[in-house]
Amino acid sequence: MARIKVGDIFEITTPEGKAYLHYIHKDSVTGELVRVLQDLYSERPKDLNEIVTLKERYMVSFPLSAAARKKIVESVGHYSASNFSKPKFMRTEHRVRGEFLGWHLVDTETWHRQLVKTLSPEQKKLSPWGIWNDTFLIENLVNGWSLESWG
């Protein structure tokens, strides 16, 4: 298997269709950051560049190298990642013993967290902090999970 490169586009199959991931950043701790692209497709689009240029659903850390080795994802193209970058902030729920206490806004460079009780409209657009495996990603894609519906 060829080594994956920033900019590679990957296909992952779900029960509802094919989804596409655009690899945009490698972090030494959290691994590969991917843009989860819009929509699910019954067949691979003829021009993947069209969907890569659209706004992504969200970004998430995903063990792409391992998924590629295990043939969970398939490399299907390449599109320069130079116009995309790791977001400065991401968010995660802050729960203690099951009780929701607010949101942590995580600085992706320093990992410093700021607790906020209620998200502003801008903060609701922040992607999830954390690493998603293929099962969780597929489940969220099939269920139509979105940043807007999260919290």
DSSP file (Angstrom, degrees, kcal/mol; ACC not computed):
  #  RESIDUE AA STRUCTURE BP1 BP2  ACC     N-H-->O    O-->H-N    N-H-->O    O-->H-N    TCO  KAPPA ALPHA  PHI   PSI    X-CA   Y-CA   Z-CA
    1    1 A M              0   0    0      0, 0.0     2,-0.1     0, 0.0     3,-0.1   0.000 360.0 360.0 360.0 134.8    0.0    0.0    0.0
    2    2 A A        -     0   0    0      1,-0.1     2,-0.1     0, 0.0     0, 0.0  -0.390 360.0 -98.2 -70.3 149.7    1.3    3.4   -0.9
    3    3 A R        -     0   0    0      1,-0.1     2,-0.1    -2,-0.1    -1,-0.1  -0.432  41.5-114.3 -66.8 138.7    1.9    5.9    1.9
    4    4 A I        -     0   0    0     -2,-0.1     2,-0.3    -3,-0.1    -1,-0.1  -0.460  32.1-157.9 -76.6 151.4   -0.9    8.3    2.5
    5    5 A K    >   -     0   0    0     -2,-0.1     3,-2.5    18,-0.0    18,-0.2  -0.952  29.2 -93.6-130.2 147.6   -0.3   12.0    1.8
    6    6 A V  T 3  S+     0   0    0     -2,-0.3    18,-0.2     1,-0.3    75,-0.2  -0.383 115.7  37.4 -55.1 132.1   -1.9   15.2    2.9
    7    7 A G  T 3  S+     0   0    0     16,-3.1    72,-2.8     1,-0.4    -1,-0.3   0.140  84.0 135.4 105.3 -17.2   -4.4   16.1    0.2
    8    8 A D  E <   -A   78   0A   0     -3,-2.5    15,-2.5    70,-0.2     2,-0.4  -0.329  46.9-141.3 -65.1 146.3   -5.5   12.5   -0.4
    9    9 A I  E     -AB  77  22A   0     68,-2.7    67,-2.9    13,-0.2    68,-1.0  -0.921  18.1-164.4-110.0 134.4   -9.2   11.8   -0.7
   10   10 A F  E     -AB  75  21A   0     11,-3.0    11,-2.7    -2,-0.4     2,-0.4  -0.915  11.3-143.7-123.7 147.6  -10.6    8.6    0.8
   11   11 A E  E     -AB  74  20A   0     63,-2.7    63,-2.1    -2,-0.4     2,-0.4  -0.895  14.1-173.2-107.3 136.8  -13.9    6.8    0.3
   12   12 A I  E     -AB  73  19A   0      7,-2.4     7,-2.8    -2,-0.4     2,-0.4  -0.999  19.7-133.2-128.9 134.0  -15.6    5.0    3.2
   13   13 A T  E     + B   0  18A   0     59,-0.6     5,-0.2    -2,-0.4   125,-0.1  -0.714  24.5 179.9 -92.4 132.8  -18.7    2.8    2.7
   14   14 A T  E >   - B   0  17A   0      3,-2.5     3,-1.2    -2,-0.4   125,-0.0  -0.775  45.4-103.4-118.8 167.4  -21.7    3.2    4.9
   15   15 A P  T 3  S+     0   0    0      0, 0.0     3,-0.1     0, 0.0    -2,-0.0   0.706 123.9  47.2 -62.6 -17.5  -25.0    1.3    4.8
   16   16 A E  T 3  S-     0   0    0      1,-0.4     2,-0.3    25,-0.0    24,-0.1   0.416 126.6 -70.1-105.0   0.0  -26.5    4.5    3.2
   17   17 A G  E <   -B   14   0A   0     -3,-1.2    -3,-2.5    23,-0.1     2,-0.4  -0.865  67.3 -41.1 140.7-174.6  -23.9    5.1    0.6
   18   18 A K  E     -BC  13  41A   0     23,-3.7    23,-2.2    -2,-0.3     2,-0.3  -0.708  46.3-165.1 -92.6 137.3  -20.3    6.2    0.1
   19   19 A A  E     -B   12   0A   0     -7,-2.8    -7,-2.4    -2,-0.4     2,-0.4  -0.820  10.7-137.5-116.3 159.9  -18.8    9.1    2.1
   20   20 A Y  E     -B   11   0A   0     19,-0.4    17,-2.6    -2,-0.3     2,-0.4  -0.957  10.7-164.8-127.6 139.1  -15.6   11.0    1.3
   21   21 A L  E     -BD  10  36A   0    -11,-2.7   -11,-3.0    -2,-0.4     2,-0.6  -0.950   7.6-154.2-120.8 136.9  -12.8   12.2    3.6
   22   22 A H  E     -BD   9  35A   0     13,-2.3    13,-2.7    -2,-0.4     2,-0.5  -0.957  16.1-139.6-115.2 115.3  -10.1   14.8    2.6
   23   23 A Y  E     + D   0  34A   0    -15,-2.5   -16,-3.1    -2,-0.6    11,-0.2  -0.613  35.6 157.3 -77.6 118.5   -6.9   14.4    4.6
   24   24 A I  E     +     0   0A   0      9,-2.5     2,-0.3    -2,-0.5    10,-0.2   0.600  53.2  22.5-121.9 -14.1   -5.6   17.9    5.5
   25   25 A H  E     - D   0  33A   0      8,-1.3     8,-3.2    60,-0.1     2,-0.5  -0.981  51.6-148.4-159.1 141.5   -3.3   17.7    8.5
   26   26 A K  E     - D   0  32A   0     -2,-0.3     2,-0.4     6,-0.2     6,-0.2  -0.961  17.4-168.7-111.6 123.0   -1.0   15.3   10.4
   27   27 A D  E  >  - D   0  31A   0      4,-2.6     4,-1.4    -2,-0.5    -2,-0.0  -0.910  23.6-136.4-110.5 138.3   -0.7   15.9   14.1
   28   28 A S  T  4 S+     0   0    0     -2,-0.4    -1,-0.1     2,-0.1     4,-0.1   0.722 102.2  27.0 -67.8 -20.0    2.0   14.0   16.1
   29   29 A V  T  4 S+     0   0    0      2,-0.2    -1,-0.1    -3,-0.0    -2,-0.0   0.829 129.4  33.6-106.1 -52.4   -0.5   13.2   18.9
   30   30 A T  T  4 S-     0   0    0      1,-0.3     2,-0.2   100,-0.0    -2,-0.1   0.572  96.8-145.8 -87.9  -8.3   -4.0   13.1   17.5
   31   31 A G  E  <  +D   27   0A   0     -4,-1.4    -4,-2.6    30,-0.1     2,-0.3  -0.557  52.8   9.9  86.9-144.6   -3.1   11.7   14.1
   32   32 A E  E     -D   26   0A   0     30,-0.5    30,-2.9    -2,-0.2     2,-0.5  -0.577  59.0-152.2 -84.5 132.2   -4.7   12.5   10.8
   33   33 A L  E     -DE  25  61A   0     -8,-3.2    -9,-2.5    -2,-0.3    -8,-1.3  -0.896  19.7-172.5-101.0 127.7   -7.3   15.3   10.6
   34   34 A V  E     -DE  23  60A   0     26,-2.5    26,-2.1    -2,-0.5     2,-0.6  -0.906  25.7-130.6-121.8 148.8   -9.8   14.9    7.8
   35   35 A R  E     -DE  22  59A   0    -13,-2.7   -13,-2.3    -2,-0.4     2,-0.8  -0.869  23.6-141.5 -88.9 124.4  -12.6   17.0    6.4
   36   36 A V  E     -DE  21  58A   0     22,-3.1    21,-2.9    -2,-0.6    22,-0.9  -0.818  26.6-139.6 -89.0 112.9  -15.8   14.9    6.3
   37   37 A L        -     0   0    0    -17,-2.6   -17,-0.3    -2,-0.8    19,-0.1  -0.239  21.5 -85.1 -79.6 163.1  -17.3   16.0    3.0
   38   38 A Q  S    S+     0   0    0     13,-0.4    -1,-0.1    17,-0.3   -18,-0.1  -0.213  80.0   1.1 -65.6 150.0  -21.0   16.7    2.2
   39   39 A D        -     0   0    0    -20,-0.1   -19,-0.4     1,-0.1     2,-0.4   0.447  68.9-100.0  67.7 162.3  -23.5   14.0    1.3
   40   40 A L        -     0   0    0    -21,-0.1     2,-0.4   -24,-0.1   -21,-0.2  -0.927  35.7-151.5-116.1 145.7  -23.6   10.3    0.8
   41   41 A Y  B     -C   18   0A   0    -23,-2.2   -23,-3.7    -2,-0.4     3,-0.1  -0.940  21.6-150.3-126.7 139.3  -23.4    8.9   -2.7
   42   42 A S  S    S+     0   0    0     -2,-0.4     2,-0.3   -25,-0.2    -1,-0.1   0.827  94.0  20.5 -73.1 -31.0  -24.7    5.7   -4.2
   43   43 A E  S    S-     0   0    0    -25,-0.1    -1,-0.1    -3,-0.1     3,-0.1  -0.945  99.4 -88.9-132.9 155.9  -21.8    5.8   -6.7
   44   44 A R        -     0   0    0     -2,-0.3    -2,-0.0     1,-0.1     4,-0.0  -0.454  51.5-111.4 -62.4 127.6  -18.4    7.5   -6.7
   45   45 A P        -     0   0    0      0, 0.0     3,-0.3     0, 0.0    -1,-0.1  -0.310  17.1-130.1 -59.6 144.6  -18.8   11.0   -8.2
   46   46 A K  S    S+     0   0    0      1,-0.3     2,-0.6     2,-0.1    -2,-0.1   0.873 101.5  37.9 -64.4 -36.9  -17.1   11.3  -11.6
   47   47 A D    >>  +     0   0    0      1,-0.1     3,-1.1     2,-0.0     4,-0.6  -0.852  63.4 178.9-120.4  95.5  -15.4   14.5  -10.5
   48   48 A L  H 3> S+     0   0    0     -2,-0.6     4,-2.1    -3,-0.3     3,-0.5   0.773  77.2  72.9 -65.3 -25.6  -14.3   14.4   -6.8
   49   49 A N  H 3> S+     0   0    0      1,-0.2     4,-1.5     2,-0.2    -1,-0.2   0.839  89.8  60.8 -58.6 -31.9  -12.9   17.9   -7.1
   50   50 A E  H <4 S+     0   0    0     -3,-1.1     4,-0.4     1,-0.2    -1,-0.2   0.908 110.1  38.3 -62.5 -42.1  -16.4   19.3   -7.2
   51   51 A I  H >< S+     0   0    0     -4,-0.6     3,-0.7    -3,-0.5   -13,-0.4   0.807 110.6  59.7 -81.6 -27.2  -17.3   17.9   -3.8
   52   52 A V  H 3< S+     0   0    0     -4,-2.1    -1,-0.2     1,-0.2    -2,-0.2   0.831 101.7  54.9 -68.0 -30.6  -13.9   18.6   -2.2
   53   53 A T  T 3< S+     0   0    0     -4,-1.5    -1,-0.2    -5,-0.2    -2,-0.2   0.648  92.1  91.4 -79.7 -13.3  -14.2   22.3   -3.0
   54   54 A L  S <  S-     0   0    0     -3,-0.7     2,-0.1    -4,-0.4   -16,-0.1  -0.398  96.0 -85.0 -75.9 158.1  -17.6   22.5   -1.1
   55   55 A K        -     0   0    0     -2,-0.1   -17,-0.3     1,-0.1    -1,-0.1  -0.414  52.2-120.7 -59.9 134.7  -17.7   23.4    2.6
   56   56 A E        -     0   0    0    -19,-0.1   -19,-0.2     1,-0.1     3,-0.1  -0.288   8.6-123.1 -74.5 162.3  -17.2   20.2    4.7
   57   57 A R  S    S-     0   0    0    -21,-2.9    90,-0.3     1,-0.3     2,-0.3   0.947  82.4 -49.1 -64.8 -49.8  -19.7   18.8    7.2
   58   58 A Y  E     -E   36   0A   0    -22,-0.9   -22,-3.1    88,-0.1     2,-0.3  -0.951  54.2-107.8-171.3 172.8  -17.1   19.0    9.9
   59   59 A M  E     +E   35   0A   0     -2,-0.3     2,-0.3   -24,-0.2   -24,-0.2  -0.896  36.5 169.9-115.2 149.4  -13.4   18.1   10.6
   60   60 A V  E     -E   34   0A   0    -26,-2.1   -26,-2.5    -2,-0.3     2,-0.4  -0.990  39.0-106.6-156.0 148.5  -12.4   15.3   12.9
   61   61 A S  E     +Ef  33 131A   0     69,-1.2    71,-2.8    67,-0.3   -28,-0.2  -0.653  45.7 174.7 -75.8 134.4   -9.3   13.4   13.8
   62   62 A F        -     0   0    0    -30,-2.9     2,-2.8    -2,-0.4   -30,-0.5  -0.998  42.5-115.3-146.1 134.2   -9.5    9.9   12.3
   63   63 A P     >  +     0   0    0      0, 0.0     4,-2.4     0, 0.0     5,-0.2  -0.379  49.7 162.7 -73.1  72.3   -7.0    7.0   12.3
   64   64 A L  H  >  +     0   0    0     -2,-2.8     4,-2.7     1,-0.2     5,-0.2   0.878  65.5  52.8 -63.6 -44.4   -6.6    7.2    8.5
   65   65 A S  H  > S+     0   0    0     -3,-0.2     4,-2.4     1,-0.2    -1,-0.2   0.932 113.5  44.1 -59.7 -45.6   -3.4    5.3    8.1
   66   66 A A  H  > S+     0   0    0      2,-0.2     4,-2.2     1,-0.2    -1,-0.2   0.910 113.3  51.3 -65.5 -41.6   -4.7    2.4   10.1
   67   67 A A  H  <>S+     0   0    0     -4,-2.4     5,-2.9     1,-0.2     6,-1.1   0.882 111.0  48.5 -63.4 -38.1   -8.1    2.5    8.3
   68   68 A A  H ><5S+     0   0    0     -4,-2.7     3,-1.3     3,-0.2    -2,-0.2   0.921 110.2  51.0 -67.7 -43.4   -6.3    2.4    4.9
   69   69 A R  H 3<5S+     0   0    0     -4,-2.4    -2,-0.2     1,-0.3    -1,-0.2   0.884 113.1  45.8 -59.6 -38.6   -4.1   -0.5    6.0
   70   70 A K  T 3<5S-     0   0    0     -4,-2.2    -1,-0.3    -5,-0.2    -2,-0.2   0.389 114.1-119.6 -86.7   3.4   -7.2   -2.4    7.1
   71   71 A K  T < 5S+     0   0    0     -3,-1.3    -3,-0.2    -4,-0.2    -2,-0.1   0.793  76.8 128.6  61.7  30.8   -9.0   -1.5    3.8
   72   72 A I  S   <S+     0   0    0     -5,-2.9   -59,-0.6    -6,-0.2     2,-0.3   0.798  77.6  30.5 -78.9 -33.3  -11.7    0.3    5.7
   73   73 A V  E    S-A   12   0A   0     -6,-1.1     2,-0.4    -9,-0.2   -61,-0.2  -0.889  77.2-146.5-121.6 156.0  -11.1    3.3    3.5
   74   74 A E  E     -A   11   0A   0    -63,-2.1   -63,-2.7    -2,-0.3     2,-0.4  -0.987  19.0-123.6-125.2 130.9   -9.9    3.4   -0.1
   75   75 A S  E     +A   10   0A   0     -2,-0.4   -65,-0.2   -65,-0.2     3,-0.1  -0.590  37.8 165.4 -70.8 125.6   -7.7    6.2   -1.6
   76   76 A V  E     -     0   0A   0    -67,-2.9     2,-0.3    -2,-0.4   -66,-0.2   0.381  54.0 -27.1-126.6   1.5   -9.7    7.5   -4.6
   77   77 A G  E     -A    9   0A   0    -68,-1.0   -68,-2.7   -29,-0.1     2,-0.3  -0.990  53.3-109.4 171.9-174.5   -7.9   10.8   -5.5
   78   78 A H  E     +A    8   0A   0     -2,-0.3     2,-0.3   -70,-0.3   -70,-0.2  -0.994  21.7 174.5-147.5 138.5   -5.9   13.8   -4.4
   79   79 A Y        -     0   0    0    -72,-2.8    -2,-0.0    -2,-0.3     0, 0.0  -0.965  44.0 -99.1-145.1 127.3   -6.7   17.5   -4.0
   80   80 A S        -     0   0    0     -2,-0.3     3,-0.4     1,-0.2   -73,-0.2  -0.115  23.1-157.5 -49.2 135.6   -4.3   20.0   -2.7
   81   81 A A    >   +     0   0    0    -75,-0.2     3,-2.0     1,-0.2    -1,-0.2   0.269  64.6 108.3 -96.4   9.8   -4.9   20.7    1.0
   82   82 A S  T 3  S+     0   0    0      1,-0.3    -1,-0.2     3,-0.0    -2,-0.1   0.753  77.7  51.1 -63.5 -23.7   -3.1   24.1    0.8
   83   83 A N  T 3  S+     0   0    0     -3,-0.4     2,-0.4     2,-0.0    -1,-0.3   0.402 105.7  67.4 -91.4   3.2   -6.4   26.0    1.1
   84   84 A F    <   +     0   0    0     -3,-2.0     2,-0.3   -60,-0.1    -3,-0.0  -0.938  61.2 176.9-124.6 144.7   -7.5   24.1    4.2
   85   85 A S        -     0   0    0     -2,-0.4   -60,-0.1   -60,-0.0     3,-0.1  -0.957  40.3 -83.2-143.8 163.4   -6.0   24.1    7.6
   86   86 A K        -     0   0    0     -2,-0.3     2,-0.0   -62,-0.2    22,-0.0  -0.445  56.6-110.5 -62.0 133.0   -6.4   22.7   11.1
   87   87 A P        -     0   0    0      0, 0.0    21,-0.2     0, 0.0    -1,-0.1  -0.353  13.3-132.0 -67.2 149.6   -9.0   24.9   12.9
   88   88 A K  S    S+     0   0    0      1,-0.1    20,-2.6    19,-0.1    21,-0.4   0.881  90.6  27.0 -66.8 -38.8   -7.7   27.0   15.8
   89   89 A F  E     +G  107   0B   0     18,-0.2    38,-0.4    19,-0.1     2,-0.3  -0.950  61.0 175.9-128.8 147.4  -10.5   25.8   18.0
   90   90 A M  E     -G  106   0B   0     16,-1.9    16,-3.0    -2,-0.4     2,-0.3  -0.835  22.0-131.9-133.3 174.0  -12.6   22.7   18.3
   91   91 A R  E     +Gh 105 128B   0     36,-2.6    38,-2.9    -2,-0.3     2,-0.3  -0.913  19.2 178.6-134.1 158.7  -15.2   21.8   20.9
   92   92 A T  E     -G  104   0B   0     12,-1.9    12,-3.2    -2,-0.3     2,-0.1  -0.986  36.5-100.2-151.8 151.6  -16.3   19.0   23.1
   93   93 A E  E     -G  103   0B   0     -2,-0.3     2,-0.7    10,-0.2    10,-0.2  -0.452  29.1-141.9 -69.4 144.2  -19.0   18.4   25.7
   94   94 A H  E     +G  102   0B   0      8,-2.9     7,-3.2    -2,-0.1     8,-0.8  -0.931  30.7 167.8-110.4 109.6  -17.9   18.7   29.3
   95   95 A R  E     -G  100   0B   0     -2,-0.7     2,-0.4     5,-0.2     5,-0.2  -0.952  20.1-166.2-123.2 141.0  -19.7   16.1   31.5
   96   96 A V  E >  S-G   99   0B   0      3,-2.2     3,-2.3    -2,-0.4    -2,-0.0  -0.992  81.2 -16.8-127.2 123.0  -19.0   15.1   35.0
   97   97 A R  T 3  S-     0   0    0     -2,-0.4    -1,-0.1     1,-0.3     3,-0.1   0.862 130.3 -52.6  48.4  41.1  -20.6   11.9   36.3
   98   98 A G  T 3  S+     0   0    0      1,-0.2     2,-0.5     0, 0.0    -1,-0.3   0.305 110.6 123.9  84.1  -9.2  -23.0   12.1   33.3
   99   99 A E  E <   -G   96   0B   0     -3,-2.3    -3,-2.2     1,-0.0     2,-0.5  -0.742  62.5-128.6 -90.7 128.2  -24.1   15.7   34.1
  100  100 A F  E     +G   95   0B   0     -2,-0.5    -5,-0.2    -5,-0.2     3,-0.1  -0.622  31.9 171.0 -75.0 122.0  -23.6   18.2   31.2
  101  101 A L  E     -     0   0B   0     -7,-3.2     2,-0.3    -2,-0.5    -6,-0.2   0.473  53.5 -80.9-110.6  -6.5  -21.8   21.2   32.6
  102  102 A G  E     -G   94   0B   0     -8,-0.8    -8,-2.9    13,-0.0     2,-0.4  -0.963  58.3 -50.8 141.3-158.7  -21.1   23.0   29.4
  103  103 A W  E     -GI  93 116B   0     13,-3.4    13,-2.7    -2,-0.3     2,-0.6  -0.936  33.0-141.6-121.3 139.3  -18.7   23.0   26.5
  104  104 A H  E     -GI  92 115B   0    -12,-3.2   -12,-1.9    -2,-0.4     2,-0.7  -0.900  11.5-154.7 -95.6 125.4  -14.9   22.9   26.4
  105  105 A L  E     -GI  91 114B   0      9,-2.8     9,-1.9    -2,-0.6     2,-0.5  -0.911  19.0-153.8 -95.3 118.2  -13.5   25.1   23.6
  106  106 A V  E     -GI  90 113B   0    -16,-3.0   -16,-1.9    -2,-0.7     2,-0.6  -0.836  12.9-138.8-104.9 124.0  -10.1   23.5   22.9
  107  107 A D  E  >  -G   89   0B   0      5,-2.7     4,-2.8    -2,-0.5   -18,-0.2  -0.709  16.7-149.6 -74.2 118.2   -7.2   25.4   21.4
  108  108 A T  T  4 S+     0   0    0    -20,-2.6    -1,-0.1    -2,-0.6   -19,-0.1   0.647  90.9  47.6 -72.1 -13.9   -5.8   22.9   19.0
  109  109 A E  T  4 S+     0   0    0    -21,-0.4    -1,-0.2     3,-0.1   -20,-0.1   0.887 128.5  19.2 -88.2 -46.6   -2.2   24.2   19.3
  110  110 A T  T  4 S-     0   0    0      2,-0.1    -2,-0.2     0, 0.0     3,-0.1   0.641  90.6-132.8 -99.7 -17.5   -1.9   24.4   23.1
  111  111 A W     <  +     0   0    0     -4,-2.8     2,-0.1     1,-0.3    -3,-0.1   0.563  52.1 153.3  68.2  12.1   -4.8   22.1   24.2
  112  112 A H        -     0   0    0     -5,-0.2    -5,-2.7    -6,-0.1     2,-0.4  -0.481  32.9-146.1 -67.6 142.4   -5.9   24.7   26.6
  113  113 A R  E     -I  106   0B   0     -7,-0.2     2,-0.5    -2,-0.1    -7,-0.2  -0.899  13.2-162.7-116.4 141.1   -9.6   24.5   27.3
  114  114 A Q  E     -I  105   0B   0     -9,-1.9    -9,-2.8    -2,-0.4     2,-0.5  -0.991  17.9-138.7-120.4 127.5  -12.1   27.2   28.0
  115  115 A L  E     +I  104   0B   0     -2,-0.5     2,-0.4   -11,-0.2   -11,-0.2  -0.730  23.6 177.2 -88.2 128.6  -15.4   26.2   29.6
  116  116 A V  E     -I  103   0B   0    -13,-2.7   -13,-3.4    -2,-0.5     3,-0.1  -0.987  24.2-151.8-127.4 143.1  -18.5   27.9   28.3
  117  117 A K  S    S+     0   0    0     -2,-0.4     2,-0.4   -15,-0.2    -1,-0.1   0.889  84.9  24.4 -78.3 -41.2  -22.1   27.2   29.4
  118  118 A T  S    S-     0   0    0    -16,-0.1     2,-0.3   -15,-0.1    -1,-0.2  -0.981  81.1-125.7-130.1 137.6  -23.8   28.1   26.1
  119  119 A L        -     0   0    0     -2,-0.4    -2,-0.0    32,-0.2   -17,-0.0  -0.597  18.4-133.2 -83.4 140.4  -22.4   28.2   22.7
  120  120 A S     >  -     0   0    0     -2,-0.3     4,-1.8     1,-0.1    -1,-0.0  -0.405  35.8 -99.8 -76.4 165.4  -22.5   31.3   20.5
  121  121 A P  T  4 S+     0   0    0      0, 0.0     4,-0.4     0, 0.0    -1,-0.1   0.876 127.0  49.6 -55.4 -37.2  -23.7   30.9   16.9
  122  122 A E  T >4 S+     0   0    0      1,-0.2     3,-1.3     2,-0.2     4,-0.1   0.904 108.5  51.8 -67.9 -41.3  -20.0   31.0   15.8
  123  123 A Q  G >4 S+     0   0    0      1,-0.3     3,-1.6     2,-0.2    -1,-0.2   0.791  98.5  65.5 -67.7 -27.1  -19.0   28.4   18.4
  124  124 A K  G 3< S+     0   0    0     -4,-1.8    -1,-0.3     1,-0.3    -2,-0.2   0.688  95.1  60.6 -66.6 -16.7  -21.7   26.0   17.2
  125  125 A K  G <  S+     0   0    0     -3,-1.3    -1,-0.3    -4,-0.4     2,-0.2   0.487  79.9 112.7 -87.6  -3.8  -19.8   25.8   13.9
  126  126 A L    <   -     0   0    0     -3,-1.6   -36,-0.2    -4,-0.1     3,-0.1  -0.496  69.3-122.0 -73.5 137.2  -16.7   24.4   15.7
  127  127 A S        -     0   0    0    -38,-0.4   -36,-2.6    -2,-0.2     2,-0.2  -0.277  38.2 -83.6 -72.2 162.0  -15.8   20.8   14.8
  128  128 A P  B     -h   91   0B   0      0, 0.0     2,-0.4     0, 0.0   -67,-0.3  -0.456  35.8-134.4 -72.6 137.4  -15.6   18.1   17.5
  129  129 A W        +     0   0    0    -38,-2.9     2,-0.2    -2,-0.2   -69,-0.0  -0.753  66.1  55.2 -86.3 134.2  -12.4   17.6   19.4
  130  130 A G  S    S-     0   0    0     -2,-0.4   -69,-1.2   -38,-0.1     2,-0.5  -0.680  87.0 -72.4 131.4 175.1  -11.3   14.0   19.7
  131  131 A I  B     -f   61   0A   0     -2,-0.2     2,-0.4   -71,-0.1   -69,-0.2  -0.927  38.9-158.8-111.0 125.1  -10.6   11.0   17.6
  132  132 A W        -     0   0    0    -71,-2.8     2,-0.1    -2,-0.5    -2,-0.0  -0.853   7.6-145.5-102.3 136.2  -13.4    9.1   15.9
  133  133 A N     >  -     0   0    0     -2,-0.4     4,-2.4   -71,-0.1     5,-0.2  -0.399  34.9 -96.5 -88.0 176.9  -13.0    5.5   14.8
  134  134 A D  H  > S+     0   0    0      1,-0.2     4,-2.8     2,-0.2     5,-0.2   0.865 121.9  54.3 -64.5 -37.3  -14.7    4.2   11.7
  135  135 A T  H  > S+     0   0    0      2,-0.2     4,-2.4     1,-0.2    -1,-0.2   0.936 112.2  43.3 -62.7 -46.6  -17.7    2.7   13.5
  136  136 A F  H  > S+     0   0    0      2,-0.2     4,-2.3     1,-0.2    -2,-0.2   0.901 114.7  50.3 -66.4 -42.1  -18.5    6.1   15.2
  137  137 A L  H  X S+     0   0    0     -4,-2.4     4,-2.4     2,-0.2    -2,-0.2   0.946 112.7  45.6 -61.2 -49.4  -17.9    8.0   12.0
  138  138 A I  H  X S+     0   0    0     -4,-2.8     4,-2.7     1,-0.2     5,-0.3   0.921 111.8  52.2 -61.9 -44.7  -20.2    5.7    9.9
  139  139 A E  H  X S+     0   0    0     -4,-2.4     4,-2.1    -5,-0.2    -1,-0.2   0.921 111.9  46.1 -57.5 -45.2  -22.9    5.8   12.6
  140  140 A N  H  <>S+     0   0    0     -4,-2.3     5,-2.5     2,-0.2     4,-0.3   0.871 112.4  50.6 -68.2 -36.5  -22.9    9.6   12.6
  141  141 A L  H ><5S+     0   0    0     -4,-2.4     3,-1.0     3,-0.2    -2,-0.2   0.935 112.6  46.0 -64.6 -46.2  -22.9    9.8    8.8
  142  142 A V  H 3<5S+     0   0    0     -4,-2.7    -2,-0.2     1,-0.2    -1,-0.2   0.868 113.4  49.6 -65.4 -37.2  -25.9    7.4    8.6
  143  143 A N  T 3<5S-     0   0    0     -4,-2.1    -1,-0.2    -5,-0.3    -2,-0.2   0.430 112.3-118.2 -84.7   1.9  -27.8    9.2   11.3
  144  144 A G  T < 5 -     0   0    0     -3,-1.0    -3,-0.2    -4,-0.3    -2,-0.1   0.772  43.8-176.6  70.4  25.4  -27.2   12.6    9.7
  145  145 A W      < +     0   0    0     -5,-2.5     2,-0.3    -6,-0.2    -1,-0.2  -0.283   6.5 175.9 -56.4 138.1  -25.3   13.9   12.7
  146  146 A S     >  -     0   0    0      1,-0.1     4,-0.9   -88,-0.0     3,-0.2  -0.953  45.4-114.1-142.6 162.1  -24.3   17.6   12.2
  147  147 A L  T >4 S+     0   0    0    -90,-0.3     3,-0.5    -2,-0.3    -1,-0.1   0.885 116.5  55.9 -61.1 -38.9  -22.7   20.4   14.1
  148  148 A E  T 34 S+     0   0    0      1,-0.2    -1,-0.2   -23,-0.1    -3,-0.1   0.851 109.3  44.5 -64.5 -35.7  -26.0   22.3   14.2
  149  149 A S  T 34 S+     0   0    0     -3,-0.2     2,-1.1     2,-0.1    -1,-0.2   0.592  91.7  95.8 -85.1 -10.4  -27.8   19.4   15.9
  150  150 A W    <<        0   0    0     -4,-0.9    -1,-0.1    -3,-0.5    -5,-0.0  -0.698 360.0 360.0 -86.4 101.7  -25.0   18.8   18.4
  151  151 A G              0   0    0     -2,-1.1    -1,-0.2   -58,-0.0   -32,-0.2   0.459 360.0 360.0  82.2 360.0  -26.0   20.6   21.5
